[in-house]
């Protein structure tokens, strides 16, 4: 069986995003992949964070819709979750989603003499992120192509 996981993820995203938004959440991502069986993971967020009750409510609403639409013609597990405190940032839209938040990036090639940086995500525009370094307050303009790895950083008080 040849399965296009990206196509299924995109179709599910288009279908569930209006519902998730109408419930007061933001859709961070949709992942469809084999783990121990197939898993459809819908990742949501809201100001103040996501609770287990939030995940249950979203699961009931979109689970019923997915059953009716029958986009995935075989057995899978639906999982609703939050991005988490140290979520990996893999796509440009992930960076857009977390503007204003503290992130840590590792670079493929040095930018401004640095191989990694931690700071607040100021802007995402035309393939470049602007990061305000936490320590010095310096602004770094980093092309997405230079980023090897990025993730949210928990705020330390």
Secondary structure, 3 states (H helix, E strand, C coil): CCCCHHHHHHHHHHHHHHHHHHCCCEEEEEEEEECCCEEEEEEEECCCCCCHHHHHHHHHHHHHHHHHHCCCCCCCEEEEEECCCCCECCCHHHHHHCCCCEEEEEEEEEECCEEEEEEEEEEEECCEEEEEECCCCCEEEEEHHHEEEEEECCCCC
